Amino acid sequence: MTTLIKTVEPTLRSRAGAEVDSLMQQFPARPRPTTWPATMETREEVIARLQRPPLSRTAGQTARMAGARTLLQWLETFPGETWQARWQASPATGPVDSWVDQIQQWAEPYGRKPNASTMSAGLLALICADLFRPDWPWTIARPSRYLRPSIQTSRDPVGFSQVEAVIPPGLVTTRYGSEGLKVIAEFLVVYGGLVQDITVGDFLARLHSTESRRTHAVRLAYGWLKDLGQFPPDAPPTLRNITIRAGQASSASLVDRYQVRCRPVRDLLVDYLEERRPAVDYSTLKGISAMLVKNFWADLEHHHPGIDSLHLSAEVSAAWKTRIATKTVRRRQPEGGSEEVTEPRQNVTGIKSVVRAFYLDIAQWALEEPERWGIWAAPCPIREAECSSKKNEQRQKVESDQRTRERLPVLPALVRVAYRRLKEARARLDAVNSAPLGSTFTVLREEFTIPSATTRVDGRPTRVRDERGRFRFLAAEERNAFFAWASIEILRHTGIRLEELLEIGHHSIISYKLPTTGEVVPLLQIAPSKTDQERLLLVTPELADVLSAVVARVRRRDGRVPDIPFYDSHERTWNPPQPLLFQYQSGYEHRRMTFNFVRRALNDTLADSGLTDNSGHPLKFHPHDFRRIFITDAILNGLPPHIAQVIAGHGSINTTMGYAAIYPTEVVEAHRAFIARRRALRPVEEYRSVTPAEWEEFLGHFERRKLALGDCGRAYDTACVHEHACVRCPVLIVHESEKPRLIEIRDNLMDRIAEAEREGWLGEIEGLQVSLAAAKEKISQLDTRERQREEPIFLGVPTFSQMTGRAIS
């Protein structure tokens, strides 16, 4: 029987999550045998093969042969029947450079002094000859720029040519392309065989054989072989973040993580979760397991050792309810250190509801399958009244309404800040792209210095240094500002959830032809998320502008948006590749925006806005706040609540009304009735009709407000408190057509101040300077208003017909 070398699979499974454990069972790494024809050759046969193509070389062949002969003679001093066994018994598998020193010490008595370069050349020749196969840690720790071309020429030139054919043009000659091909060469070094023999399990073993986080080249190589059609259809779509994607754990794993002692109850809990699994999503199932196993049964076993029945006495259930009402947390102290603090538990009602549902489900199932569930049926220790969450719901309603009312008025200011940050970020990026390397430039009153060299293919720098000496990544800042603006705009115009925002694809933009008029209406298709309900939203002109800008940014030169796989963090599964709009390019890999990315971008915009809440603290926005604001604003502007329910995708209209921070209709009507009754009790004279004389006097007030420079904004029936010094008056509304007259007044005031200074009229100067400052301020206001009106507005590049993914009729 062939003896196998120990692989890294056990190490991988011990460090990775459930997803990797499942993948390693589904796609095991290839076994590494200890014997194969090349490793059993004699020294003379190896030397003869090294001198024949494809192992022989025109350049450097002498050094390679000298180093190979020395290495072979040195390896023969170690025990073993094969070169692989001698290699493993030698010090060459140890530290990087120690084996060279030991060979030199061994060769010194024979009068030879082999240098390190000769030894490295000979070692590479023996590896290309497949004389021995190093393990992954050794191969990764000894990078060589000659490894890939040597392995490609000597082992599988056809296979490497097929891989290069699927690599995007221009990538092969870059650093990323070279590193990706080198990873493929390493598979041939460690496992032997050809390129077509590499498996998914080989990649998983390579990915987790080292603690290094630099796995970009491994992911690139995996994608190339997958595009080549070498892997089965059920292979993972990508290896990115494979170590932190735990995947869906089994029901048994969800229960066993809490170390239940009673085996029958443990099996019951597993069966119960298996019954509930098809009807709920994975996040809900995981929450049920935590409440039911950790907070309920594991707590009972800890305080009541030996318990093995669901039939709880009144004392046991009362003690559990007391314990579950509080929790112990560790909090950091201001003076340093931390201490345990007991505080009320917020989700007590949720835990009790899950436990009550557990008992009632078993009781119901016992009627249907008594042989399976009947022995576990027991009285429920929790009454229905204990699961009432009315007070919590009312408290949450009050808090969310206050939160919405506080943020709705400042939303326009947040939108303006997001757009300003985007314009400024683009201005900086345009400036750095137009400036030469090694230069210093100033933009938006900021000074930046560009490095004199760059490693990018397009010759542009990846970072610059600002006037404070900090490195700034202006391209990343522009990307963050753009998607912060796009996220705010889409969320406030649609009211969709954050998960739905990140799953909008190019094909989500569709068109619908009205059957009555034939008019084409743009629609946005929202994929099923929380409630598993697909819905269509009308695309307004403002929303179409934002969507067109996002499409224009992410699509390729051929007009297509790249298809990328993405991970569903709620279901813990990978979704098939889709043309998502919220994606970005990292190197040569396209990635989807994450939840944290949108939250960080939103927080950066809020920090730049300077908005504060009622207490003066910085205002905080969550992505879900835009959903509440959208529903509230829609209902306040006359949208029927049942229509708002459909747009929001709620299963109940009560949920929609819970989002709307408005007063109930009966409250408004009662208030109006109260005002009517109060008016009936007041003197009739207070509600008499206006006489013609009073109306003429009222209209005459507005006629008397017309001035040479515009209109006076003082209140009705009030006298001028500034003694008709209109230039100084803050309530003067200046017309833009009177700007030349205002400039003439400013120039005249300047001349009069100069005259007063010459004549020594010091008392006159002070009053003239006050008027001059007021005139300049009004001119500045007119200039600002005119500049804002003439400033171009970014409307996106493509037209709506060009960006439409598909159409329905």
JOGI-V311815 format. One record per residue. N is the residue number from 1. RES is the residue in one letter. PHI is phi in whole degrees, -180 to 180 (999 if undefined). OMEGA is omega in whole degrees, 0 to 359 (* if undefined). D_CENTER is the distance of its C-alpha to the mean C-alpha in Angstrom with 1 decimal. Layout:
# JOGI-V311815
n = [N:N]
res = [RES:RES]
phi = [PHI:PHI]
omega = [OMEGA:OMEGA]
d_center = [D_CENTER:D_CENTER]
This chain:
# JOGI-V311815
n = [1:2:3:4:5:6:7:8:9:10:11:12:13:14:15:16:17:18:19:20:21:22:23:24:25:26:27:28:29:30:31:32:33:34:35:36:37:38:39:40:41:42:43:44:45:46:47:48:49:50:51:52:53:54:55:56:57:58:59:60:61:62:63:64:65:66:67:68:69:70:71:72:73:74:75:76:77:78:79:80:81:82:83:84:85:86:87:88:89:90:91:92:93:94:95:96:97:98:99:100:101:102:103:104:105:106:107:108:109:110:111:112:113:114:115:116:117:118:119:120:121:122:123:124:125:126:127:128:129:130:131:132:133:134:135:136:137:138:139:140:141:142:143:144:145:146:147:148:149:150:151:152:153:154:155:156:157:158:159:160:161:162:163:164:165:166:167:168:169:170:171:172:173:174:175:176:177:178:179:180:181:182:183:184:185:186:187:188:189:190:191:192:193:194:195:196:197:198:199:200:201:202:203:204:205:206:207:208:209:210:211:212:213:214:215:216:217:218:219:220:221:222:223:224:225:226:227:228:229:230:231:232:233:234:235:236:237:238:239:240:241:242:243:244:245:246:247:248:249:250:251:252:253:254:255:256:257:258:259:260:261:262:263:264:265:266:267:268:269:270:271:272:273:274:275:276:277:278:279:280:281:282:283:284:285:286:287:288:289:290:291:292:293:294:295:296:297:298:299:300:301:302:303:304:305:306:307:308:309:310:311:312:313:314:315:316:317:318:319:320:321:322:323:324:325:326:327:328:329:330:331:332:333:334:335:336:337:338:339:340:341:342:343:344:345:346:347:348:349:350:351:352:353:354:355:356:357:358:359:360:361:362:363:364:365:366:367:368:369:370:371:372:373:374:375:376:377:378:379:380:381:382:383:384:385:386:387:388:389:390:391:392:393:394:395:396:397:398:399:400:401:402:403:404:405:406:407:408:409:410:411:412:413:414:415:416:417:418:419:420:421:422:423:424:425:426:427:428:429:430:431:432:433:434:435:436:437:438:439:440:441:442:443:444:445:446:447:448:449:450:451:452:453:454:455:456:457:458:459:460:461:462:463:464:465:466:467:468:469:470:471:472:473:474:475:476:477:478:479:480:481:482:483:484:485:486:487:488:489:490:491:492:493:494:495:496:497:498:499:500:501:502:503:504:505:506:507:508:509:510:511:512:513:514:515:516:517:518:519:520:521:522:523:524:525:526:527:528:529:530:531:532:533:534:535:536:537:538:539:540:541:542:543:544:545:546:547:548:549:550:551:552:553:554:555:556:557:558:559:560:561:562:563:564:565:566:567:568:569:570:571:572:573:574:575:576:577:578:579:580:581:582:583:584:585:586:587:588:589:590:591:592:593:594:595:596:597:598:599:600:601:602:603:604:605:606:607:608:609:610:611:612:613:614:615:616:617:618:619:620:621:622:623:624:625:626:627:628:629:630:631:632:633:634:635:636:637:638:639:640:641:642:643:644:645:646:647:648:649:650:651:652:653:654:655:656:657:658:659:660:661:662:663:664:665:666:667:668:669:670:671:672:673:674:675:676:677:678:679:680:681:682:683:684:685:686:687:688:689:690:691:692:693:694:695:696:697:698:699:700:701:702:703:704:705:706:707:708:709:710:711:712:713:714:715:716:717:718:719:720:721:722:723:724:725:726:727:728:729:730:731:732:733:734:735:736:737:738:739:740:741:742:743:744:745:746:747:748:749:750:751:752:753:754:755:756:757:758:759:760:761:762:763:764:765:766:767:768:769:770:771:772:773:774:775:776:777:778:779:780:781:782:783:784:785:786:787:788:789:790:791:792:793:794:795:796:797:798:799:800:801:802:803:804:805:806:807:808:809]
res = [M:T:T:L:I:K:T:V:E:P:T:L:R:S:R:A:G:A:E:V:D:S:L:M:Q:Q:F:P:A:R:P:R:P:T:T:W:P:A:T:M:E:T:R:E:E:V:I:A:R:L:Q:R:P:P:L:S:R:T:A:G:Q:T:A:R:M:A:G:A:R:T:L:L:Q:W:L:E:T:F:P:G:E:T:W:Q:A:R:W:Q:A:S:P:A:T:G:P:V:D:S:W:V:D:Q:I:Q:Q:W:A:E:P:Y:G:R:K:P:N:A:S:T:M:S:A:G:L:L:A:L:I:C:A:D:L:F:R:P:D:W:P:W:T:I:A:R:P:S:R:Y:L:R:P:S:I:Q:T:S:R:D:P:V:G:F:S:Q:V:E:A:V:I:P:P:G:L:V:T:T:R:Y:G:S:E:G:L:K:V:I:A:E:F:L:V:V:Y:G:G:L:V:Q:D:I:T:V:G:D:F:L:A:R:L:H:S:T:E:S:R:R:T:H:A:V:R:L:A:Y:G:W:L:K:D:L:G:Q:F:P:P:D:A:P:P:T:L:R:N:I:T:I:R:A:G:Q:A:S:S:A:S:L:V:D:R:Y:Q:V:R:C:R:P:V:R:D:L:L:V:D:Y:L:E:E:R:R:P:A:V:D:Y:S:T:L:K:G:I:S:A:M:L:V:K:N:F:W:A:D:L:E:H:H:H:P:G:I:D:S:L:H:L:S:A:E:V:S:A:A:W:K:T:R:I:A:T:K:T:V:R:R:R:Q:P:E:G:G:S:E:E:V:T:E:P:R:Q:N:V:T:G:I:K:S:V:V:R:A:F:Y:L:D:I:A:Q:W:A:L:E:E:P:E:R:W:G:I:W:A:A:P:C:P:I:R:E:A:E:C:S:S:K:K:N:E:Q:R:Q:K:V:E:S:D:Q:R:T:R:E:R:L:P:V:L:P:A:L:V:R:V:A:Y:R:R:L:K:E:A:R:A:R:L:D:A:V:N:S:A:P:L:G:S:T:F:T:V:L:R:E:E:F:T:I:P:S:A:T:T:R:V:D:G:R:P:T:R:V:R:D:E:R:G:R:F:R:F:L:A:A:E:E:R:N:A:F:F:A:W:A:S:I:E:I:L:R:H:T:G:I:R:L:E:E:L:L:E:I:G:H:H:S:I:I:S:Y:K:L:P:T:T:G:E:V:V:P:L:L:Q:I:A:P:S:K:T:D:Q:E:R:L:L:L:V:T:P:E:L:A:D:V:L:S:A:V:V:A:R:V:R:R:R:D:G:R:V:P:D:I:P:F:Y:D:S:H:E:R:T:W:N:P:P:Q:P:L:L:F:Q:Y:Q:S:G:Y:E:H:R:R:M:T:F:N:F:V:R:R:A:L:N:D:T:L:A:D:S:G:L:T:D:N:S:G:H:P:L:K:F:H:P:H:D:F:R:R:I:F:I:T:D:A:I:L:N:G:L:P:P:H:I:A:Q:V:I:A:G:H:G:S:I:N:T:T:M:G:Y:A:A:I:Y:P:T:E:V:V:E:A:H:R:A:F:I:A:R:R:R:A:L:R:P:V:E:E:Y:R:S:V:T:P:A:E:W:E:E:F:L:G:H:F:E:R:R:K:L:A:L:G:D:C:G:R:A:Y:D:T:A:C:V:H:E:H:A:C:V:R:C:P:V:L:I:V:H:E:S:E:K:P:R:L:I:E:I:R:D:N:L:M:D:R:I:A:E:A:E:R:E:G:W:L:G:E:I:E:G:L:Q:V:S:L:A:A:A:K:E:K:I:S:Q:L:D:T:R:E:R:Q:R:E:E:P:I:F:L:G:V:P:T:F:S:Q:M:T:G:R:A:I:S]
phi = [999:-71:-83:-106:-77:-65:-93:-91:-59:-61:-63:-60:-69:-75:-98:-96:-88:-68:-65:-66:-60:-68:-66:-67:-75:-79:-127:-71:-71:-66:-69:-110:-69:-90:-132:-156:-55:-67:-75:-99:-72:-81:-63:-65:-67:-67:-62:-67:-71:-67:-94:-116:-63:-92:-82:-77:-132:-78:-98:74:-68:-63:-65:-64:-68:-64:-66:-66:-62:-62:-64:-63:-64:-68:-67:-69:-81:-107:-71:143:-89:-126:-66:-65:-65:-66:-62:-69:-82:-87:-73:-65:-84:-88:-56:-61:-106:-67:-68:-66:-63:-70:-66:-64:-66:-68:-82:-62:-62:-90:79:-115:-133:-68:-89:-67:-65:-66:-65:-65:-65:-67:-63:-64:-65:-69:-67:-63:-78:60:-74:-145:-123:-65:-86:-64:-57:-66:-67:-71:-75:-125:-69:-142:-73:-92:-66:-62:-64:-69:-66:-61:-74:-90:-105:-150:-64:-68:-63:-67:-65:-66:-67:-63:-71:-97:-77:-55:-58:88:-89:-62:-85:-88:-64:-64:-64:-64:-69:-65:-67:-65:-62:-63:-64:-65:-63:-68:-70:-81:-106:78:75:-115:-61:-70:-90:-68:-117:-63:-61:-61:-66:-62:-66:-65:-66:-110:-87:-143:-82:-64:-93:-85:-118:-63:-65:-64:-67:-63:-61:-62:-63:-65:-67:-68:-65:-74:81:-84:-103:-68:-61:-89:-68:-57:-66:-157:-102:-67:57:-67:-77:-103:-92:-72:72:-83:-79:-71:-62:-65:-66:-62:-82:-70:-67:-105:55:-71:-83:-77:-64:-60:-67:-59:-64:-63:-63:-64:-63:-64:-65:-66:-70:-81:-57:-65:-95:-130:-80:-68:-62:-65:-62:-64:-66:-62:-64:-65:-70:-77:-91:-73:-77:-109:-74:-63:-67:-63:-64:-70:-95:-134:-56:89:-65:-144:-138:-80:-80:-100:-75:-63:-67:-66:-68:-65:-65:-65:-64:-68:-68:-73:-72:-130:-144:-106:-125:-104:-119:-78:-92:-60:-84:111:79:-149:-146:-81:-128:-96:-139:-63:-86:-79:-105:-62:-62:-64:-65:-63:-66:-66:-65:-64:-63:-61:-67:-69:-63:-63:-64:-69:-67:-65:-73:-87:-131:-64:-69:-99:-112:-61:-70:-103:-64:-152:-61:-76:-79:-122:-80:-63:-65:-72:-97:-69:-115:-62:-65:-64:-65:-65:-65:-65:-64:-63:-66:-69:-65:-64:-64:-69:-64:-79:-99:-60:-68:-94:-60:-58:-65:-64:-63:-64:-66:-62:-69:-65:-63:-67:-64:-66:-64:-70:-64:-64:-66:-64:-67:-72:-73:-93:-87:-74:-63:82:-98:-121:-135:-123:-145:55:62:-119:-106:-129:-120:-93:-61:-83:-141:-147:-103:-73:-66:-80:81:-98:-74:-89:-152:-133:-111:-85:-69:-93:86:-88:-80:-123:-100:-69:-66:-68:-65:-67:-63:-64:-66:-65:-74:-66:-63:-64:-64:-63:-65:-68:-64:-78:-91:-121:71:-83:-78:-63:-61:-69:-61:-74:-103:-68:-115:-63:-78:-73:-89:-127:-125:-133:-97:-65:-69:-83:-106:78:-72:-89:-114:-77:-132:-115:-89:-99:-69:-59:-134:-69:-100:56:-119:-85:-144:-119:-117:-72:-90:-78:-57:-65:-69:-62:-62:-67:-62:-65:-66:-68:-62:-62:-79:-95:-83:-81:-67:-81:90:-97:-87:-59:-84:-131:-77:-143:-99:-87:-70:-82:-90:57:-137:-91:-94:-64:-58:-140:-80:-70:-83:-90:-138:-144:-108:-117:67:-113:-120:-95:-129:-86:-63:-102:-59:-66:-63:-65:-65:-65:-63:-67:-66:-64:-66:-64:-64:-76:-78:74:-70:-129:-89:-65:-88:90:-83:-56:-73:-114:-117:-108:-53:-73:-63:-65:-67:-67:-65:-61:-66:-61:-65:-66:-70:-63:-95:101:-72:-59:-58:-70:-74:-61:-62:-67:-64:-78:77:-84:-81:-138:-69:-65:-64:-62:-68:-68:-79:-80:-89:-128:-79:-63:-62:-65:-67:-63:-65:-64:-66:-65:-64:-63:-64:-64:-66:-65:-64:-65:-87:-84:-59:-65:-61:-71:-120:-70:-75:-78:-78:-57:-64:-66:-69:-65:-64:-65:-67:-64:-60:-72:-66:-75:-83:-76:-125:-66:-97:155:-125:-90:-99:-70:-68:-64:60:-123:-85:-75:-88:-106:55:62:-89:-67:-63:-82:-71:-74:-94:-73:-99:-84:-80:-65:-70:-95:-61:-60:-64:-66:-64:-63:-64:-60:-63:-65:-64:-66:-66:-67:-66:-63:-64:-64:-67:-68:-86:81:-85:-64:-66:-77:-64:-61:-68:-66:-67:-64:-66:-63:-63:-66:-64:-63:-64:-69:-64:-63:-64:-65:-64:-64:-63:-70:-68:-66:-72:-89:-68:-67:-109:-74:-111:88:-86:-81:-79:-68:-67:-77:-93:-64:-75:-161:-132:-126:-137]
omega = [181:178:183:175:179:180:181:184:179:178:179:184:181:183:189:182:184:181:180:178:178:180:180:175:180:181:181:177:179:175:180:182:178:181:173:189:186:183:180:180:176:181:180:179:179:181:180:180:178:181:178:175:6:182:181:180:176:182:175:182:181:180:180:181:179:179:180:179:180:180:180:178:179:180:180:178:181:185:176:179:181:177:177:179:179:179:180:179:184:176:183:180:181:180:191:189:185:183:177:179:181:177:179:176:179:184:184:178:180:177:180:179:180:179:186:181:177:179:180:178:178:178:179:179:180:177:177:178:179:181:175:184:178:178:184:180:180:183:182:183:183:179:179:180:178:186:185:179:180:179:181:183:188:186:189:179:180:180:178:178:177:178:181:181:181:179:179:181:179:182:185:185:180:179:180:180:179:180:178:177:178:177:178:177:179:177:178:178:186:186:186:178:183:179:182:179:183:184:176:179:176:180:179:178:179:184:185:178:180:179:183:178:181:184:183:181:179:180:177:180:178:179:180:180:176:176:178:180:185:184:179:182:182:177:179:180:180:177:183:178:184:183:182:177:187:182:180:176:178:178:178:178:178:180:186:179:180:170:176:184:182:185:179:179:177:178:178:180:178:179:181:179:178:178:181:188:183:187:183:175:188:180:177:179:179:177:178:181:180:181:187:184:184:187:183:190:178:176:177:180:181:183:180:182:179:180:184:182:176:179:185:176:181:181:181:181:178:179:178:179:178:181:186:182:180:176:181:180:178:182:179:181:181:181:180:181:180:178:179:182:177:181:180:178:185:186:180:181:179:179:179:179:179:180:179:178:178:180:182:177:179:179:179:180:179:176:182:180:184:182:182:187:187:184:183:180:183:177:181:182:183:178:181:181:180:181:180:181:184:181:179:179:177:178:178:178:179:181:181:177:178:179:180:181:180:185:181:181:184:180:177:178:178:178:179:179:179:179:178:179:178:179:180:179:178:178:178:182:178:180:180:179:180:181:179:178:179:183:176:182:180:177:181:178:175:181:181:177:182:176:182:180:179:179:181:182:182:177:180:182:177:180:177:179:182:186:177:178:180:176:179:176:188:177:178:178:179:178:180:180:180:183:171:177:181:180:180:182:182:181:183:180:184:183:181:178:180:178:179:177:183:180:175:180:178:179:177:179:185:177:182:180:179:183:183:185:183:180:179:183:177:181:175:182:180:182:179:179:187:183:180:179:176:181:181:179:176:180:177:177:179:179:178:178:181:181:179:178:180:179:180:182:190:184:182:180:179:178:182:174:183:174:180:173:179:186:177:184:179:180:180:179:175:176:180:181:179:179:183:180:181:179:178:184:176:188:176:182:178:182:177:174:180:177:182:179:180:179:178:179:178:180:178:178:179:179:179:183:182:180:180:177:183:180:179:179:178:182:180:176:169:178:181:177:179:178:178:179:180:181:179:182:181:181:178:181:170:179:179:183:181:175:176:177:180:181:181:181:178:178:181:179:177:176:179:180:174:177:186:181:181:178:176:182:183:177:180:180:178:179:179:177:177:178:179:179:178:178:180:180:181:177:182:183:181:183:180:179:180:179:177:180:179:180:177:178:179:179:179:177:180:176:181:178:181:183:181:183:181:181:175:184:181:183:181:175:175:179:179:182:181:177:174:171:194:181:181:190:180:180:176:178:186:175:180:180:181:180:178:179:180:177:178:178:179:180:179:178:179:178:181:177:178:178:181:178:179:184:180:179:187:178:179:185:185:179:179:180:176:178:180:179:179:178:179:180:179:175:178:178:178:179:180:179:180:180:178:181:182:182:180:180:180:183:182:186:187:171:184:180:180:185:183:183:180:185:173:180:*]
d_center = [50.5:48.0:46.4:42.6:40.7:38.3:34.8:31.5:30.6:31.6:29.6:26.5:27.0:27.6:24.4:21.9:20.8:22.4:20.6:22.0:25.3:25.5:24.7:27.3:29.8:29.1:28.9:31.1:31.6:34.9:37.8:39.2:43.0:45.4:47.9:47.9:50.6:49.5:49.3:52.8:54.5:57.2:56.8:59.2:57.2:54.0:55.7:57.1:53.8:52.2:54.9:54.2:51.5:48.6:48.5:51.0:50.0:52.1:50.5:50.4:52.1:54.7:52.2:50.2:53.4:54.7:51.4:51.4:55.0:54.5:51.4:53.3:56.3:54.2:52.3:55.7:56.5:54.0:54.7:53.4:54.6:51.7:49.9:46.7:48.6:50.0:46.6:45.2:48.3:48.1:46.4:44.3:41.5:41.3:40.1:39.3:42.6:45.0:46.3:47.4:49.5:51.0:52.0:53.7:55.6:56.6:57.9:59.7:62.9:63.2:63.2:59.8:56.9:53.9:51.2:47.4:46.7:49.4:48.0:44.5:46.0:48.0:45.1:43.0:46.0:46.5:42.8:43.1:46.3:44.4:46.8:44.4:40.7:38.7:35.9:32.2:32.2:35.3:33.9:30.5:32.3:34.7:33.0:35.5:35.2:38.3:36.9:35.2:38.0:40.6:39.1:38.4:42.1:43.7:41.8:40.1:40.2:39.9:36.8:35.1:36.3:34.7:31.3:31.7:32.4:28.9:27.1:26.0:28.8:28.7:26.4:29.3:30.8:27.8:26.7:23.8:26.4:28.9:26.8:25.7:29.4:30.4:28.2:30.2:33.4:32.6:32.5:36.0:37.1:35.9:36.7:39.2:39.6:38.1:34.7:35.2:35.6:32.1:30.3:26.9:28.2:29.1:25.6:24.4:27.3:26.6:23.0:24.0:27.3:26.1:23.9:22.5:18.8:19.7:19.4:18.4:22.0:22.2:19.2:20.9:24.3:23.0:21.7:25.1:27.1:25.2:25.8:29.4:29.7:30.6:28.5:29.1:27.1:25.6:24.1:20.4:18.6:16.9:17.2:13.8:12.9:16.0:17.1:14.5:14.4:17.3:18.0:20.5:23.2:26.7:28.6:30.8:28.0:26.7:30.2:31.3:28.6:30.7:34.0:36.2:39.8:41.7:41.2:42.4:40.0:37.2:38.1:38.3:34.8:33.5:35.5:34.4:30.7:31.6:33.3:30.4:27.7:28.4:28.2:24.9:21.3:20.3:18.6:21.8:24.0:22.4:23.0:26.5:27.2:26.3:28.5:31.3:31.6:30.4:31.4:34.5:36.3:35.2:36.2:39.6:40.3:39.6:42.1:44.5:45.0:46.4:45.2:45.1:45.4:43.4:46.5:45.9:48.7:48.5:48.3:45.4:43.3:44.1:43.2:39.8:39.1:40.0:37.8:34.8:35.1:33.9:31.6:31.8:29.0:29.2:28.7:29.0:32.1:32.6:35.4:33.3:32.9:31.9:33.7:33.4:33.4:34.2:32.5:32.5:30.1:28.0:27.7:31.3:31.9:29.1:30.5:34.0:33.0:31.5:34.7:36.9:35.3:35.8:39.5:40.1:38.4:40.6:43.6:42.9:42.3:45.5:47.4:46.0:45.9:48.3:48.7:45.0:44.0:47.4:47.9:44.8:45.5:46.1:46.3:43.0:43.0:40.8:42.3:40.6:41.1:39.1:36.0:36.2:33.1:34.7:34.8:31.1:30.2:32.5:31.0:27.4:28.7:30.4:27.4:25.0:27.7:28.3:24.6:24.6:28.0:26.8:23.8:25.3:27.8:25.3:22.8:24.8:24.6:20.8:20.8:23.3:21.5:18.3:20.6:22.6:19.7:18.8:22.5:23.0:20.1:21.6:25.0:24.2:22.6:25.7:27.9:26.7:26.9:30.4:31.7:33.3:32.3:33.8:34.3:33.5:32.5:32.0:29.7:29.2:31.6:29.4:30.8:28.9:30.3:29.3:29.9:32.9:31.2:28.0:26.9:25.0:26.8:27.1:28.7:26.3:25.0:21.5:22.1:24.9:26.6:27.1:30.4:29.4:28.9:25.1:23.0:20.8:18.3:19.1:17.3:13.9:15.1:16.1:12.9:11.0:14.0:14.1:10.8:11.6:15.0:14.0:11.8:14.7:17.3:16.1:15.5:18.9:20.8:19.8:19.0:16.5:14.1:10.3:10.3:12.9:11.2:8.5:11.6:13.9:15.7:18.5:21.0:19.8:21.9:25.4:28.9:31.6:35.3:37.1:40.2:42.4:41.9:40.1:37.5:34.1:31.3:27.6:25.4:21.7:21.3:18.8:18.3:19.4:17.0:18.3:21.9:22.1:23.5:23.0:23.8:24.5:23.9:26.2:24.7:26.2:27.1:24.5:21.7:23.2:23.0:19.3:18.7:21.2:19.5:16.1:18.2:20.4:17.6:15.9:19.2:21.5:25.0:26.4:24.6:22.4:18.6:17.5:17.1:14.3:14.0:11.0:11.0:11.9:11.1:14.0:16.5:15.5:16.4:15.4:15.9:18.0:17.0:16.4:16.3:13.0:12.8:9.2:9.3:10.4:13.1:13.3:17.0:18.2:15.2:12.9:9.3:7.0:4.0:1.5:4.0:4.5:3.8:5.9:8.0:8.8:9.7:11.7:13.3:14.3:16.0:17.8:19.0:20.4:22.1:24.2:24.3:25.8:26.7:30.3:30.6:29.6:26.4:23.2:21.8:18.5:16.5:14.2:12.6:15.4:18.0:17.8:18.8:21.8:22.8:22.8:25.1:27.2:27.8:28.6:31.2:32.7:33.3:35.2:32.8:34.4:32.3:32.7:31.1:28.2:27.9:27.6:25.1:22.8:23.3:24.9:27.5:29.9:31.0:31.2:27.5:27.3:30.1:28.3:25.4:28.1:29.2:32.7:36.2:37.9:40.5:43.3:42.6:42.8:46.0:47.6:46.9:48.5:51.5:51.9:52.0:54.6:56.8:56.5:57.7:60.6:61.8:61.7:64.7:65.0:65.5:61.9:60.9:63.7:63.2:62.9:66.2:66.5:67.4:64.3:62.1:63.8:63.3:59.6:59.3:61.4:58.9:56.3:59.0:59.8:56.2:56.5:56.9:57.4:53.8:52.1:52.1:52.6:49.9:52.1:52.4:55.1:58.6:57.8:59.6:58.2:57.5:57.2:60.8:59.6:57.9:55.3:53.6:52.7:51.7:48.0:48.5:49.8:47.7:48.4:48.5:47.0:50.4:52.0:50.0:53.0:55.3:52.8:52.7:56.5:56.7:54.4:56.6:59.7:58.4:57.8:61.4:62.8:61.0:62.4:65.8:65.6:64.7:67.7:70.1:68.7:67.7:65.2:65.1:64.2:61.4:59.2:59.3:58.7:55.6:54.0:54.6:53.3:50.0:49.6:50.4:47.9:45.2:46.0:46.0:42.6:41.3:42.8:41.2:37.7:38.2:39.5:36.7:34.0:35.9:36.3:32.7:31.1:28.2:25.3:25.6:23.7:25.4:26.1:28.2:27.2:29.4:27.8:24.3:25.3:24.1:27.0:29.6:31.2:34.7]
